[in-house]
């Protein structure tokens, strides 16, 4: 790479970091107190037996609806209780019809992609609100609680929304430690959040004053927002050369007729959905996105290896979960294609197997991993390894979203 190209790449990266840092700080400073009050309202609904029902019509919104549902149902932090949640997306038909059939008065309805889906999410929210649900949206949908990040770049907006719903998931549990602040009964299943109280350094265990707890939760939300702001910047700067090289290799793959395969488990599976949606859709992130030559990114061929439940469950049932991605790499992968694997630990057996199969078949392999990179980084199991150095899974996923959004913009 020439000095001029390297300098241009550095400026592009600095612009990407600056946009995200400013947007993150402004958004959460403005919304922290509302987030705390929403956490309290959500905890009351869960205490009465309500569920979280997430709606998303577009490909990107679908990934967020699935992501928030898996976080609540399958908590990754020891000591957090499982809370009922379901993602309703385009596969199930028109969103309003699904809302009519499945929402209950004590539920929490949350809509992604409102304003970008011809009014479907707004219609579902209207039905849910009329039924008595607590309603939340990230666009104009007529919800009681609407959060609208004021930033032009759609990728940055989505990153802020992901942090917001992760924070909701993390901090709603605080109110189960303060049962006197909840109207309704305790959920019948799950465990107390007391074992995870170390995550909330501002909280006094015996505090029973609502306003004080709300203030503590608000401060904790700001702390988490500052943490991800710093981690996003660190991830991009520490991996700048790797991201640029991976983008070049991926661009070359597309230019020679290749396709991208993407995969991950759990929340990382929803990130794979989002990666594929971004590559297939084309179009820039918005102001300051800065793709190759500042051109609008074009649609690119991409396949989500988590998408087909029949294939995933057939392989898992007949062979084992370790083979669910490798078998699909055998089926779809050709020499010159590319494989993007997302893992918070870098140790997932099915991710490692897929990367190994990809290398055997001549695919360009890219991995985004957390912690210290795990086995993937230690053994250099991918051609390009992007490491997000954190031990907190929600923050890792948020920083990885930034990394693959930047990768998308760099590919063009």
ZADO-641950 format. One record per residue (C-alpha): residue number from 1; y, x, z; residue in three letters. Coordinates in nm, 2 decimals, decimal comma. Example, Ala and Ser with C-alpha at 12.3 -4.5 7.8 and 13.67 -1.06 7.14 Angstrom:
ZADO-641950
+-----+--------+--------+--------+------+
|  nr |      y |      x |      z | rest |
+-----+--------+--------+--------+------+
|   1 |  -0,45 |   1,23 |   0,78 |  Ala |
|   2 |  -0,11 |   1,37 |   0,71 |  Ser |
+-----+--------+--------+--------+------+
***
This chain:
ZADO-641950
+-----+--------+--------+--------+------+
|  nr |      y |      x |      z | rest |
+-----+--------+--------+--------+------+
|   1 |   0,00 |   0,00 |   0,00 |  Unk |
|   2 |   0,34 |   0,14 |  -0,09 |  Unk |
|   3 |   0,61 |   0,20 |   0,17 |  Unk |
|   4 |   0,82 |  -0,08 |   0,01 |  Unk |
|   5 |   0,53 |  -0,33 |   0,03 |  Unk |
|   6 |   0,45 |  -0,22 |   0,39 |  Unk |
|   7 |   0,81 |  -0,28 |   0,49 |  Unk |
|   8 |   0,82 |  -0,62 |   0,32 |  Unk |
|   9 |   0,50 |  -0,71 |   0,49 |  Unk |
|  10 |   0,64 |  -0,61 |   0,83 |  Unk |
|  11 |   0,95 |  -0,82 |   0,77 |  Unk |
|  12 |   0,74 |  -1,12 |   0,67 |  Unk |
|  13 |   0,53 |  -1,08 |   0,99 |  Unk |
|  14 |   0,84 |  -1,04 |   1,21 |  Unk |
|  15 |   0,98 |  -1,36 |   1,06 |  Unk |
|  16 |   0,66 |  -1,55 |   1,13 |  Unk |
|  17 |   0,66 |  -1,43 |   1,49 |  Unk |
|  18 |   1,03 |  -1,51 |   1,54 |  Unk |
|  19 |   0,99 |  -1,87 |   1,40 |  Unk |
|  20 |   0,70 |  -1,93 |   1,63 |  Unk |
|  21 |   0,85 |  -1,78 |   1,94 |  Unk |
|  22 |   1,18 |  -1,98 |   1,91 |  Unk |
|  23 |   1,00 |  -2,30 |   1,83 |  Unk |
|  24 |   0,75 |  -2,26 |   2,12 |  Unk |
|  25 |   1,02 |  -2,18 |   2,38 |  Unk |
|  26 |   1,25 |  -2,47 |   2,27 |  Unk |
|  27 |   0,97 |  -2,73 |   2,24 |  Unk |
|  28 |   0,81 |  -2,67 |   2,58 |  Unk |
|  29 |   1,14 |  -2,62 |   2,77 |  Unk |
|  30 |   1,24 |  -2,96 |   2,63 |  Unk |
|  31 |   0,91 |  -3,14 |   2,69 |  Unk |
|  32 |   0,76 |  -2,99 |   3,01 |  Unk |
|  33 |   0,87 |  -3,26 |   3,24 |  Unk |
|  34 |   0,75 |  -3,54 |   3,01 |  Unk |
|  35 |   0,42 |  -3,36 |   2,97 |  Unk |
|  36 |   0,37 |  -3,36 |   3,35 |  Unk |
|  37 |   0,44 |  -3,73 |   3,37 |  Unk |
|  38 |   0,21 |  -3,80 |   3,08 |  Unk |
|  39 |  -0,07 |  -3,60 |   3,25 |  Unk |
|  40 |  -0,03 |  -3,83 |   3,56 |  Unk |
|  41 |  -0,04 |  -4,14 |   3,34 |  Unk |
|  42 |  -0,35 |  -4,02 |   3,16 |  Unk |
|  43 |  -0,53 |  -3,93 |   3,49 |  Unk |
|  44 |  -0,47 |  -4,28 |   3,61 |  Unk |
|  45 |  -0,63 |  -4,42 |   3,29 |  Unk |
|  46 |  -0,93 |  -4,19 |   3,33 |  Unk |
|  47 |  -0,96 |  -4,29 |   3,70 |  Unk |
|  48 |  -0,98 |  -4,66 |   3,59 |  Unk |
|  49 |  -1,27 |  -4,57 |   3,35 |  Unk |
|  50 |  -1,05 |  -4,53 |   3,04 |  Unk |
|  51 |  -1,13 |  -4,30 |   2,75 |  Unk |
|  52 |  -0,92 |  -4,08 |   2,52 |  Unk |
|  53 |  -0,94 |  -4,22 |   2,16 |  Unk |
|  54 |  -0,80 |  -3,98 |   1,90 |  Unk |
|  55 |  -0,70 |  -4,09 |   1,55 |  Unk |
|  56 |  -0,65 |  -3,87 |   1,24 |  Unk |
|  57 |  -0,66 |  -3,96 |   0,87 |  Unk |
|  58 |  -0,56 |  -3,65 |   0,68 |  Unk |
|  59 |  -0,78 |  -3,34 |   0,67 |  Unk |
|  60 |  -0,56 |  -3,14 |   0,91 |  Unk |
|  61 |  -0,52 |  -3,44 |   1,14 |  Unk |
|  62 |  -0,89 |  -3,50 |   1,14 |  Unk |
|  63 |  -0,94 |  -3,14 |   1,28 |  Unk |
|  64 |  -0,70 |  -3,21 |   1,56 |  Unk |
|  65 |  -0,86 |  -3,54 |   1,65 |  Unk |
|  66 |  -1,20 |  -3,37 |   1,67 |  Unk |
|  67 |  -1,06 |  -3,08 |   1,86 |  Unk |
|  68 |  -0,90 |  -3,28 |   2,14 |  Unk |
|  69 |  -1,21 |  -3,49 |   2,17 |  Unk |
|  70 |  -1,44 |  -3,20 |   2,22 |  Unk |
|  71 |  -1,21 |  -3,03 |   2,47 |  Unk |
|  72 |  -1,22 |  -3,34 |   2,70 |  Unk |
|  73 |  -1,59 |  -3,42 |   2,66 |  Unk |
|  74 |  -1,72 |  -3,06 |   2,68 |  Unk |
|  75 |  -1,48 |  -2,86 |   2,92 |  Unk |
|  76 |  -1,51 |  -2,49 |   2,88 |  Unk |
|  77 |  -1,36 |  -2,40 |   3,22 |  Unk |
|  78 |  -1,59 |  -2,40 |   3,51 |  Unk |
|  79 |  -1,51 |  -2,67 |   3,76 |  Unk |
|  80 |  -1,34 |  -2,91 |   3,52 |  Unk |
|  81 |  -1,50 |  -3,25 |   3,49 |  Unk |
|  82 |  -1,61 |  -3,40 |   3,16 |  Unk |
|  83 |  -1,38 |  -3,68 |   3,05 |  Unk |
|  84 |  -1,47 |  -3,94 |   2,79 |  Unk |
|  85 |  -1,31 |  -3,89 |   2,45 |  Unk |
|  86 |  -1,39 |  -3,98 |   2,09 |  Unk |
|  87 |  -1,23 |  -3,88 |   1,76 |  Unk |
|  88 |  -1,19 |  -4,15 |   1,49 |  Unk |
|  89 |  -1,12 |  -4,02 |   1,15 |  Unk |
|  90 |  -1,13 |  -4,11 |   0,78 |  Unk |
|  91 |  -1,51 |  -4,10 |   0,77 |  Unk |
|  92 |  -1,53 |  -4,42 |   0,97 |  Unk |
|  93 |  -1,30 |  -4,62 |   0,75 |  Unk |
|  94 |  -0,95 |  -4,75 |   0,79 |  Unk |
|  95 |  -0,80 |  -4,63 |   1,13 |  Unk |
|  96 |  -0,66 |  -4,97 |   1,22 |  Unk |
|  97 |  -1,00 |  -5,13 |   1,17 |  Unk |
|  98 |  -1,16 |  -4,87 |   1,39 |  Unk |
|  99 |  -0,90 |  -4,92 |   1,66 |  Unk |
| 100 |  -0,96 |  -5,29 |   1,65 |  Unk |
| 101 |  -1,33 |  -5,24 |   1,71 |  Unk |
| 102 |  -1,34 |  -4,96 |   1,96 |  Unk |
| 103 |  -1,03 |  -4,94 |   2,18 |  Unk |
| 104 |  -1,02 |  -5,09 |   2,53 |  Unk |
| 105 |  -0,72 |  -5,18 |   2,75 |  Unk |
| 106 |  -0,75 |  -4,88 |   2,98 |  Unk |
| 107 |  -0,79 |  -4,63 |   2,70 |  Unk |
| 108 |  -0,55 |  -4,36 |   2,59 |  Unk |
| 109 |  -0,49 |  -4,37 |   2,21 |  Unk |
| 110 |  -0,35 |  -4,05 |   2,05 |  Unk |
| 111 |  -0,26 |  -4,02 |   1,69 |  Unk |
| 112 |  -0,23 |  -3,71 |   1,47 |  Unk |
| 113 |  -0,07 |  -3,70 |   1,13 |  Unk |
| 114 |   0,15 |  -4,01 |   1,18 |  Unk |
| 115 |   0,40 |  -4,03 |   0,90 |  Unk |
| 116 |   0,17 |  -3,84 |   0,66 |  Unk |
| 117 |  -0,11 |  -4,10 |   0,61 |  Unk |
| 118 |   0,06 |  -4,41 |   0,46 |  Unk |
| 119 |   0,10 |  -4,57 |   0,80 |  Unk |
| 120 |  -0,27 |  -4,57 |   0,91 |  Unk |
| 121 |  -0,22 |  -4,39 |   1,23 |  Unk |
| 122 |   0,09 |  -4,60 |   1,32 |  Unk |
| 123 |  -0,11 |  -4,91 |   1,25 |  Unk |
| 124 |  -0,39 |  -4,80 |   1,48 |  Unk |
| 125 |  -0,14 |  -4,71 |   1,75 |  Unk |
| 126 |   0,02 |  -5,05 |   1,72 |  Unk |
| 127 |  -0,31 |  -5,22 |   1,76 |  Unk |
| 128 |  -0,40 |  -5,00 |   2,06 |  Unk |
| 129 |  -0,07 |  -5,05 |   2,23 |  Unk |
| 130 |  -0,09 |  -5,43 |   2,19 |  Unk |
| 131 |  -0,44 |  -5,41 |   2,35 |  Unk |
| 132 |  -0,29 |  -5,23 |   2,66 |  Unk |
| 133 |  -0,37 |  -4,87 |   2,58 |  Unk |
| 134 |  -0,15 |  -4,58 |   2,67 |  Unk |
| 135 |  -0,03 |  -4,45 |   2,34 |  Unk |
| 136 |   0,07 |  -4,10 |   2,23 |  Unk |
| 137 |   0,17 |  -3,97 |   1,88 |  Unk |
| 138 |   0,31 |  -3,66 |   1,72 |  Unk |
| 139 |   0,52 |  -3,84 |   1,46 |  Unk |
| 140 |   0,68 |  -4,18 |   1,40 |  Unk |
| 141 |   0,41 |  -4,43 |   1,50 |  Unk |
| 142 |   0,56 |  -4,66 |   1,76 |  Unk |
| 143 |   0,38 |  -4,49 |   2,05 |  Unk |
| 144 |   0,51 |  -4,50 |   2,41 |  Unk |
| 145 |   0,50 |  -4,12 |   2,42 |  Unk |
| 146 |   0,60 |  -3,94 |   2,10 |  Unk |
| 147 |   0,63 |  -3,56 |   2,07 |  Unk |
| 148 |   0,80 |  -3,43 |   1,76 |  Unk |
| 149 |   0,84 |  -3,05 |   1,73 |  Unk |
| 150 |   1,16 |  -2,98 |   1,54 |  Unk |
| 151 |   1,05 |  -2,71 |   1,31 |  Unk |
| 152 |   1,02 |  -2,72 |   0,93 |  Unk |
| 153 |   0,70 |  -2,52 |   0,90 |  Unk |
| 154 |   0,40 |  -2,76 |   0,91 |  Unk |
| 155 |   0,17 |  -2,48 |   1,03 |  Unk |
| 156 |   0,40 |  -2,40 |   1,32 |  Unk |
| 157 |   0,42 |  -2,77 |   1,41 |  Unk |
| 158 |   0,05 |  -2,80 |   1,42 |  Unk |
| 159 |   0,02 |  -2,49 |   1,64 |  Unk |
| 160 |   0,27 |  -2,64 |   1,89 |  Unk |
| 161 |   0,08 |  -2,97 |   1,89 |  Unk |
| 162 |  -0,25 |  -2,79 |   1,96 |  Unk |
| 163 |  -0,09 |  -2,61 |   2,26 |  Unk |
| 164 |   0,04 |  -2,94 |   2,38 |  Unk |
| 165 |  -0,29 |  -3,12 |   2,38 |  Unk |
| 166 |  -0,46 |  -2,82 |   2,53 |  Unk |
| 167 |  -0,21 |  -2,83 |   2,81 |  Unk |
| 168 |  -0,26 |  -3,20 |   2,86 |  Unk |
| 169 |  -0,64 |  -3,14 |   2,89 |  Unk |
| 170 |  -0,59 |  -2,85 |   3,13 |  Unk |
| 171 |  -0,33 |  -3,02 |   3,36 |  Unk |
| 172 |  -0,46 |  -3,38 |   3,37 |  Unk |
| 173 |  -0,73 |  -3,24 |   3,61 |  Unk |
| 174 |  -0,46 |  -3,15 |   3,86 |  Unk |
| 175 |  -0,41 |  -3,51 |   3,96 |  Unk |
| 176 |  -0,78 |  -3,56 |   4,05 |  Unk |
| 177 |  -0,71 |  -3,31 |   4,33 |  Unk |
| 178 |  -0,45 |  -3,55 |   4,45 |  Unk |
| 179 |  -0,64 |  -3,88 |   4,46 |  Unk |
| 180 |  -0,37 |  -4,06 |   4,65 |  Unk |
| 181 |  -0,14 |  -4,03 |   4,35 |  Unk |
| 182 |  -0,38 |  -4,22 |   4,13 |  Unk |
| 183 |  -0,40 |  -4,59 |   4,09 |  Unk |
| 184 |  -0,76 |  -4,69 |   4,03 |  Unk |
| 185 |  -1,10 |  -4,56 |   4,11 |  Unk |
| 186 |  -1,24 |  -4,22 |   4,06 |  Unk |
| 187 |  -1,46 |  -4,16 |   3,75 |  Unk |
| 188 |  -1,83 |  -4,21 |   3,83 |  Unk |
| 189 |  -1,94 |  -3,88 |   3,66 |  Unk |
| 190 |  -1,83 |  -3,52 |   3,68 |  Unk |
| 191 |  -1,72 |  -3,28 |   3,94 |  Unk |
| 192 |  -1,40 |  -3,22 |   4,13 |  Unk |
| 193 |  -1,15 |  -2,99 |   3,97 |  Unk |
| 194 |  -1,11 |  -2,80 |   4,30 |  Unk |
| 195 |  -1,32 |  -2,50 |   4,17 |  Unk |
| 196 |  -1,06 |  -2,46 |   3,89 |  Unk |
| 197 |  -0,75 |  -2,47 |   4,12 |  Unk |
| 198 |  -0,70 |  -2,10 |   4,07 |  Unk |
| 199 |  -0,56 |  -2,19 |   3,73 |  Unk |
| 200 |  -0,26 |  -2,36 |   3,88 |  Unk |
| 201 |  -0,08 |  -2,11 |   4,10 |  Unk |
| 202 |   0,21 |  -2,34 |   4,17 |  Unk |
| 203 |   0,01 |  -2,61 |   4,33 |  Unk |
| 204 |  -0,04 |  -2,67 |   4,70 |  Unk |
| 205 |  -0,39 |  -2,81 |   4,76 |  Unk |
| 206 |  -0,28 |  -3,08 |   5,01 |  Unk |
| 207 |   0,04 |  -3,18 |   4,83 |  Unk |
| 208 |   0,06 |  -3,56 |   4,81 |  Unk |
| 209 |   0,42 |  -3,61 |   4,70 |  Unk |
| 210 |   0,42 |  -3,73 |   4,34 |  Unk |
| 211 |   0,75 |  -3,58 |   4,24 |  Unk |
| 212 |   0,66 |  -3,24 |   4,39 |  Unk |
| 213 |   0,33 |  -3,24 |   4,21 |  Unk |
| 214 |   0,50 |  -3,34 |   3,88 |  Unk |
| 215 |   0,74 |  -3,05 |   3,92 |  Unk |
| 216 |   0,45 |  -2,81 |   3,99 |  Unk |
| 217 |   0,27 |  -2,94 |   3,68 |  Unk |
| 218 |   0,58 |  -2,90 |   3,47 |  Unk |
| 219 |   0,62 |  -2,54 |   3,58 |  Unk |
| 220 |   0,26 |  -2,47 |   3,50 |  Unk |
| 221 |   0,30 |  -2,62 |   3,15 |  Unk |
| 222 |   0,59 |  -2,38 |   3,09 |  Unk |
| 223 |   0,39 |  -2,09 |   3,22 |  Unk |
| 224 |   0,11 |  -2,17 |   2,97 |  Unk |
| 225 |   0,36 |  -2,21 |   2,69 |  Unk |
| 226 |   0,50 |  -1,86 |   2,76 |  Unk |
| 227 |   0,15 |  -1,72 |   2,78 |  Unk |
| 228 |   0,06 |  -1,84 |   2,43 |  Unk |
| 229 |   0,40 |  -1,74 |   2,29 |  Unk |
| 230 |   0,33 |  -1,38 |   2,40 |  Unk |
| 231 |  -0,03 |  -1,39 |   2,29 |  Unk |
| 232 |   0,06 |  -1,52 |   1,94 |  Unk |
| 233 |   0,30 |  -1,23 |   1,89 |  Unk |
| 234 |   0,04 |  -0,98 |   2,03 |  Unk |
| 235 |  -0,23 |  -1,11 |   1,80 |  Unk |
| 236 |  -0,02 |  -1,09 |   1,49 |  Unk |
| 237 |   0,13 |  -0,74 |   1,57 |  Unk |
| 238 |  -0,20 |  -0,59 |   1,69 |  Unk |
| 239 |  -0,38 |  -0,71 |   1,38 |  Unk |
| 240 |  -0,11 |  -0,68 |   1,12 |  Unk |
| 241 |  -0,29 |  -0,43 |   0,90 |  Unk |
| 242 |  -0,62 |  -0,61 |   0,93 |  Unk |
| 243 |  -0,46 |  -0,95 |   0,84 |  Unk |
| 244 |  -0,29 |  -0,79 |   0,54 |  Unk |
| 245 |  -0,61 |  -0,62 |   0,42 |  Unk |
| 246 |  -0,82 |  -0,94 |   0,47 |  Unk |
| 247 |  -0,56 |  -1,14 |   0,28 |  Unk |
| 248 |  -0,58 |  -0,89 |  -0,01 |  Unk |
| 249 |  -0,96 |  -0,91 |  -0,02 |  Unk |
| 250 |  -0,96 |  -1,28 |   0,00 |  Unk |
| 251 |  -0,70 |  -1,31 |  -0,27 |  Unk |
| 252 |  -0,91 |  -1,09 |  -0,49 |  Unk |
| 253 |  -1,22 |  -1,30 |  -0,42 |  Unk |
| 254 |  -1,04 |  -1,61 |  -0,54 |  Unk |
| 255 |  -0,91 |  -1,44 |  -0,85 |  Unk |
| 256 |  -1,26 |  -1,35 |  -0,95 |  Unk |
| 257 |  -1,39 |  -1,71 |  -0,90 |  Unk |
| 258 |  -1,50 |  -1,68 |  -0,54 |  Unk |
| 259 |  -1,49 |  -1,94 |  -0,27 |  Unk |
| 260 |  -1,43 |  -1,92 |   0,11 |  Unk |
| 261 |  -1,69 |  -2,04 |   0,36 |  Unk |
| 262 |  -1,56 |  -2,11 |   0,71 |  Unk |
| 263 |  -1,75 |  -2,17 |   1,03 |  Unk |
| 264 |  -1,73 |  -2,19 |   1,41 |  Unk |
| 265 |  -1,87 |  -2,38 |   1,71 |  Unk |
| 266 |  -1,71 |  -2,65 |   1,92 |  Unk |
| 267 |  -1,33 |  -2,61 |   1,92 |  Unk |
| 268 |  -1,38 |  -2,33 |   1,67 |  Unk |
| 269 |  -1,56 |  -2,57 |   1,44 |  Unk |
| 270 |  -1,25 |  -2,79 |   1,43 |  Unk |
| 271 |  -1,05 |  -2,47 |   1,35 |  Unk |
| 272 |  -1,29 |  -2,41 |   1,06 |  Unk |
| 273 |  -1,21 |  -2,77 |   0,94 |  Unk |
| 274 |  -0,85 |  -2,69 |   0,96 |  Unk |
| 275 |  -0,89 |  -2,36 |   0,77 |  Unk |
| 276 |  -1,07 |  -2,54 |   0,49 |  Unk |
| 277 |  -0,81 |  -2,81 |   0,48 |  Unk |
| 278 |  -0,53 |  -2,56 |   0,45 |  Unk |
| 279 |  -0,69 |  -2,36 |   0,17 |  Unk |
| 280 |  -0,79 |  -2,67 |  -0,03 |  Unk |
| 281 |  -0,45 |  -2,83 |   0,00 |  Unk |
| 282 |  -0,22 |  -2,56 |  -0,12 |  Unk |
| 283 |   0,15 |  -2,60 |  -0,05 |  Unk |
| 284 |   0,35 |  -2,37 |   0,18 |  Unk |
| 285 |   0,38 |  -2,40 |   0,55 |  Unk |
| 286 |   0,75 |  -2,46 |   0,51 |  Unk |
| 287 |   1,06 |  -2,25 |   0,57 |  Unk |
| 288 |   0,99 |  -1,89 |   0,65 |  Unk |
| 289 |   0,63 |  -1,91 |   0,56 |  Unk |
| 290 |   0,66 |  -1,62 |   0,32 |  Unk |
| 291 |   0,35 |  -1,61 |   0,11 |  Unk |
| 292 |   0,29 |  -1,35 |  -0,16 |  Unk |
| 293 |   0,61 |  -1,31 |  -0,36 |  Unk |
| 294 |   0,74 |  -1,61 |  -0,17 |  Unk |
| 295 |   0,54 |  -1,84 |  -0,40 |  Unk |
| 296 |   0,39 |  -2,17 |  -0,29 |  Unk |
| 297 |   0,03 |  -2,12 |  -0,20 |  Unk |
| 298 |  -0,21 |  -2,27 |  -0,45 |  Unk |
| 299 |  -0,52 |  -2,48 |  -0,37 |  Unk |
| 300 |  -0,82 |  -2,26 |  -0,32 |  Unk |
| 301 |  -1,19 |  -2,34 |  -0,31 |  Unk |
| 302 |  -1,32 |  -2,36 |   0,04 |  Unk |
| 303 |  -1,63 |  -2,50 |   0,21 |  Unk |
| 304 |  -1,66 |  -2,61 |   0,58 |  Unk |
| 305 |  -2,01 |  -2,51 |   0,71 |  Unk |
| 306 |  -1,96 |  -2,74 |   1,01 |  Unk |
| 307 |  -1,88 |  -3,05 |   0,81 |  Unk |
| 308 |  -2,22 |  -3,20 |   0,70 |  Unk |
| 309 |  -2,39 |  -3,33 |   1,02 |  Unk |
| 310 |  -2,71 |  -3,40 |   0,83 |  Unk |
| 311 |  -2,75 |  -3,04 |   0,73 |  Unk |
| 312 |  -2,64 |  -2,90 |   1,06 |  Unk |
| 313 |  -2,87 |  -3,12 |   1,27 |  Unk |
| 314 |  -3,16 |  -3,08 |   1,03 |  Unk |
| 315 |  -3,14 |  -2,70 |   1,05 |  Unk |
| 316 |  -3,09 |  -2,71 |   1,43 |  Unk |
| 317 |  -3,39 |  -2,94 |   1,48 |  Unk |
| 318 |  -3,63 |  -2,78 |   1,24 |  Unk |
| 319 |  -3,54 |  -2,41 |   1,28 |  Unk |
| 320 |  -3,29 |  -2,37 |   1,57 |  Unk |
| 321 |  -2,92 |  -2,37 |   1,63 |  Unk |
| 322 |  -2,90 |  -1,99 |   1,56 |  Unk |
| 323 |  -2,97 |  -2,06 |   1,19 |  Unk |
| 324 |  -2,73 |  -2,35 |   1,12 |  Unk |
| 325 |  -2,47 |  -2,13 |   0,95 |  Unk |
| 326 |  -2,69 |  -1,85 |   0,80 |  Unk |
| 327 |  -2,90 |  -2,11 |   0,61 |  Unk |
| 328 |  -2,59 |  -2,25 |   0,46 |  Unk |
| 329 |  -2,46 |  -1,90 |   0,36 |  Unk |
| 330 |  -2,80 |  -1,86 |   0,18 |  Unk |
| 331 |  -2,74 |  -2,20 |   0,01 |  Unk |
| 332 |  -2,38 |  -2,16 |  -0,09 |  Unk |
| 333 |  -2,28 |  -1,79 |  -0,07 |  Unk |
| 334 |  -2,26 |  -1,58 |  -0,38 |  Unk |
| 335 |  -2,17 |  -1,21 |  -0,41 |  Unk |
| 336 |  -1,79 |  -1,19 |  -0,42 |  Unk |
| 337 |  -1,74 |  -1,50 |  -0,21 |  Unk |
| 338 |  -1,58 |  -1,48 |   0,14 |  Unk |
| 339 |  -1,68 |  -1,59 |   0,49 |  Unk |
| 340 |  -1,45 |  -1,66 |   0,77 |  Unk |
| 341 |  -1,61 |  -1,69 |   1,12 |  Unk |
| 342 |  -1,42 |  -1,81 |   1,42 |  Unk |
| 343 |  -1,55 |  -1,74 |   1,77 |  Unk |
| 344 |  -1,37 |  -1,72 |   2,10 |  Unk |
| 345 |  -1,63 |  -1,49 |   2,25 |  Unk |
| 346 |  -1,75 |  -1,28 |   1,95 |  Unk |
| 347 |  -2,11 |  -1,32 |   2,09 |  Unk |
| 348 |  -2,23 |  -1,65 |   1,94 |  Unk |
| 349 |  -2,58 |  -1,60 |   1,79 |  Unk |
| 350 |  -2,53 |  -1,83 |   1,50 |  Unk |
| 351 |  -2,20 |  -1,67 |   1,41 |  Unk |
| 352 |  -2,36 |  -1,32 |   1,42 |  Unk |
| 353 |  -2,65 |  -1,44 |   1,20 |  Unk |
| 354 |  -2,41 |  -1,59 |   0,95 |  Unk |
| 355 |  -2,20 |  -1,27 |   0,93 |  Unk |
| 356 |  -2,52 |  -1,06 |   0,88 |  Unk |
| 357 |  -2,64 |  -1,30 |   0,60 |  Unk |
| 358 |  -2,30 |  -1,28 |   0,44 |  Unk |
| 359 |  -2,31 |  -0,91 |   0,43 |  Unk |
| 360 |  -2,66 |  -0,90 |   0,29 |  Unk |
| 361 |  -2,54 |  -1,13 |   0,00 |  Unk |
| 362 |  -2,23 |  -0,93 |  -0,08 |  Unk |
| 363 |  -1,97 |  -1,17 |   0,07 |  Unk |
| 364 |  -1,63 |  -1,05 |   0,21 |  Unk |
| 365 |  -1,66 |  -1,11 |   0,58 |  Unk |
| 366 |  -1,37 |  -1,19 |   0,81 |  Unk |
| 367 |  -1,41 |  -1,27 |   1,18 |  Unk |
| 368 |  -1,15 |  -1,40 |   1,43 |  Unk |
| 369 |  -1,27 |  -1,34 |   1,79 |  Unk |
| 370 |  -1,13 |  -1,34 |   2,15 |  Unk |
| 371 |  -1,18 |  -1,15 |   2,47 |  Unk |
| 372 |  -1,25 |  -0,79 |   2,38 |  Unk |
| 373 |  -1,40 |  -0,89 |   2,04 |  Unk |
| 374 |  -1,76 |  -0,91 |   2,18 |  Unk |
| 375 |  -2,06 |  -0,80 |   1,98 |  Unk |
| 376 |  -1,88 |  -0,88 |   1,65 |  Unk |
| 377 |  -1,60 |  -0,62 |   1,72 |  Unk |
| 378 |  -1,82 |  -0,37 |   1,90 |  Unk |
| 379 |  -2,07 |  -0,35 |   1,62 |  Unk |
| 380 |  -1,82 |  -0,41 |   1,34 |  Unk |
| 381 |  -2,02 |  -0,70 |   1,21 |  Unk |
| 382 |  -1,74 |  -0,81 |   0,97 |  Unk |
| 383 |  -1,54 |  -0,62 |   0,72 |  Unk |
| 384 |  -1,22 |  -0,75 |   0,89 |  Unk |
| 385 |  -1,21 |  -0,83 |   1,26 |  Unk |
| 386 |  -0,90 |  -0,99 |   1,42 |  Unk |
| 387 |  -0,91 |  -0,97 |   1,80 |  Unk |
| 388 |  -0,71 |  -1,20 |   2,03 |  Unk |
| 389 |  -0,72 |  -1,02 |   2,36 |  Unk |
| 390 |  -0,74 |  -1,30 |   2,61 |  Unk |
| 391 |  -1,00 |  -1,44 |   2,84 |  Unk |
| 392 |  -0,86 |  -1,80 |   2,83 |  Unk |
| 393 |  -1,03 |  -2,00 |   2,56 |  Unk |
| 394 |  -0,75 |  -2,25 |   2,49 |  Unk |
| 395 |  -0,50 |  -1,97 |   2,44 |  Unk |
| 396 |  -0,75 |  -1,78 |   2,22 |  Unk |
| 397 |  -0,79 |  -2,08 |   2,00 |  Unk |
| 398 |  -0,42 |  -2,14 |   1,97 |  Unk |
| 399 |  -0,35 |  -1,77 |   1,88 |  Unk |
| 400 |  -0,64 |  -1,78 |   1,63 |  Unk |
| 401 |  -0,48 |  -2,09 |   1,46 |  Unk |
| 402 |  -0,17 |  -1,88 |   1,42 |  Unk |
| 403 |  -0,37 |  -1,59 |   1,27 |  Unk |
| 404 |  -0,55 |  -1,81 |   1,01 |  Unk |
| 405 |  -0,23 |  -1,99 |   0,92 |  Unk |
| 406 |  -0,07 |  -1,65 |   0,86 |  Unk |
| 407 |  -0,37 |  -1,54 |   0,66 |  Unk |
| 408 |  -0,34 |  -1,85 |   0,45 |  Unk |
| 409 |   0,03 |  -1,78 |   0,38 |  Unk |
| 410 |  -0,04 |  -1,41 |   0,29 |  Unk |
| 411 |  -0,32 |  -1,51 |   0,05 |  Unk |
| 412 |  -0,08 |  -1,74 |  -0,15 |  Unk |
+-----+--------+--------+--------+------+
***
